[in-house]
Amino acid sequence: MAGTAAHGPQNSSSGDVKVAVDLDGLPSRHLDWPDCRNARDLGGLPTGDGRAIRHRALIRTDSPHRLTEQGVAAVHAYGVSRVIDLRRDVECERAPSPFAGTPLHCHVPVQNPADPDHEWLTLAEIYTAMLDLRPKLFATAVAAIADAPPGGVVVHCAGGKDRTGMVVAMALHLAGVETATIAADYALTEGRLAEENAATLAAISDPRVREIMRGLQPTPPEVMLTTLDHLDSRYGGVASYLERGGFGADRAQVLRDRLVG
């Protein structure tokens, strides 16, 4: 995807950044799954009713195609029952998942092959354009979390940032995690991908393309706050948006029961 960094409504504060730091310090957040660079357990994120997301229930990662044998073994040892792959077919062919062809792998792309990348938009605008275009696909992805066999669910795309960020944000919102916390968790990805992002920029010879990519790499909390605000203002909230795609209130309750301890 291409565009420039988004600067959404300033309805977040410096407190959001502090929350991001605090969240990264929660026990068992980072997962050492060689060689994933952005794997973390969302367990421990607080919900608005005083409870929290269960540990080993929902995990977000970058593409697992880099996993070593030890990394694949670590995923199995963690009790994962489903790995939801949000990438397009061509991405899966180019970088196959080590779980492809096994009962764990669940390929649920949230884009059709011909969908535009919206490269002229800001990052937040890219997210909202994707959501507006494919509510059924995003609803299917969230349903794949709710309907997974007992065990942990991994959600990933390529970097574990954009498509993963949106699907995870909607699942956490339905589970009762507050918006500022969701945005703060989203913001953690930037630091985890910093080394890879720098290498990507260094390999781009076209200055214009390099600047476009530079603008897409940051994950400020404002981007996710703007995205969730869009779902509120246009659809009446995450639940109403997902209902348009076929994910109803009964399955939302299944999701909450699964994720919240």
LINBEL-V217609 format. One record per backbone hydrogen bond with DSSP energy under -1.0 kcal/mol. NH is the residue of the N-H (numbers start at 1). CO is the residue of the C=O. E is the energy in kcal/mol with one decimal. If there is no record, write none. Layout:
((NH	CO	E) (NH	CO	E))
This chain:
((11	9	-2.0) (16	13	-1.8) (18	14	-1.6) (19	15	-2.5) (20	16	-2.1) (21	17	-1.9) (22	18	-2.6) (23	19	-3.3) (24	20	-2.0) (26	23	-1.8) (29	26	-1.3) (31	39	-2.4) (33	31	-1.6) (36	33	-3.3) (40	60	-2.4) (41	29	-2.6) (42	58	-2.7) (44	53	-3.0) (45	42	-1.6) (47	51	-2.2) (48	176	-2.8) (50	47	-1.7) (53	45	-2.4) (54	259	-3.6) (57	54	-1.1) (59	153	-3.0) (60	40	-2.3) (61	155	-2.0) (63	158	-3.0) (67	64	-1.9) (68	34	-2.1) (72	68	-2.6) (73	69	-2.2) (74	70	-2.0) (75	71	-1.9) (76	72	-2.0) (77	73	-2.5) (78	74	-1.3) (79	76	-1.6) (80	75	-1.3) (81	152	-2.9) (82	152	-1.5) (83	104	-3.2) (84	154	-3.5) (85	106	-2.4) (86	156	-2.7) (92	88	-2.0) (93	89	-2.2) (94	90	-1.9) (95	91	-2.4) (100	97	-1.3) (102	99	-2.1) (106	83	-2.7) (108	85	-2.2) (110	86	-1.2) (115	112	-2.0) (121	118	-2.1) (123	4	-1.4) (126	122	-2.4) (127	123	-2.2) (128	124	-2.3) (129	125	-2.3) (130	126	-2.3) (131	127	-2.4) (132	128	-2.6) (133	129	-1.9) (134	130	-1.9) (138	134	-2.1) (139	135	-2.4) (140	136	-2.1) (141	137	-1.9) (142	138	-2.2) (143	139	-2.4) (144	140	-1.6) (146	142	-1.8) (147	143	-2.7) (148	145	-1.1) (152	79	-2.3) (153	57	-1.8) (154	82	-2.7) (155	59	-2.7) (156	84	-2.3) (166	162	-2.2) (167	163	-2.3) (168	164	-2.8) (169	165	-2.0) (170	166	-2.1) (171	167	-2.2) (172	168	-2.9) (173	169	-2.3) (174	170	-2.3) (175	171	-1.6) (176	173	-1.3) (177	172	-2.5) (182	178	-2.2) (183	179	-2.6) (184	180	-2.0) (185	181	-2.4) (186	182	-2.3) (187	183	-1.8) (188	185	-1.2) (189	186	-1.4) (192	188	-1.2) (193	189	-1.8) (197	193	-3.1) (198	194	-2.3) (199	195	-1.9) (200	196	-2.2) (201	197	-2.3) (202	198	-2.2) (203	199	-1.2) (204	201	-1.4) (210	206	-2.5) (211	207	-2.1) (212	208	-2.0) (213	209	-2.6) (214	210	-2.4) (215	211	-1.7) (217	213	-1.1) (223	220	-1.6) (225	221	-2.4) (226	222	-2.6) (227	223	-1.9) (228	224	-2.6) (229	225	-2.2) (230	226	-1.9) (231	227	-1.7) (232	228	-1.8) (233	229	-2.9) (234	230	-2.7) (235	231	-1.4) (236	232	-1.3) (237	231	-2.5) (241	237	-2.1) (242	238	-2.7) (243	239	-1.9) (244	240	-1.3) (246	243	-1.4) (247	242	-2.5) (252	248	-1.8) (253	249	-1.8) (254	250	-1.5) (255	251	-2.3) (256	252	-2.3) (257	253	-2.7) (258	254	-1.8) (259	255	-2.2) (260	256	-2.6) (261	52	-2.6))
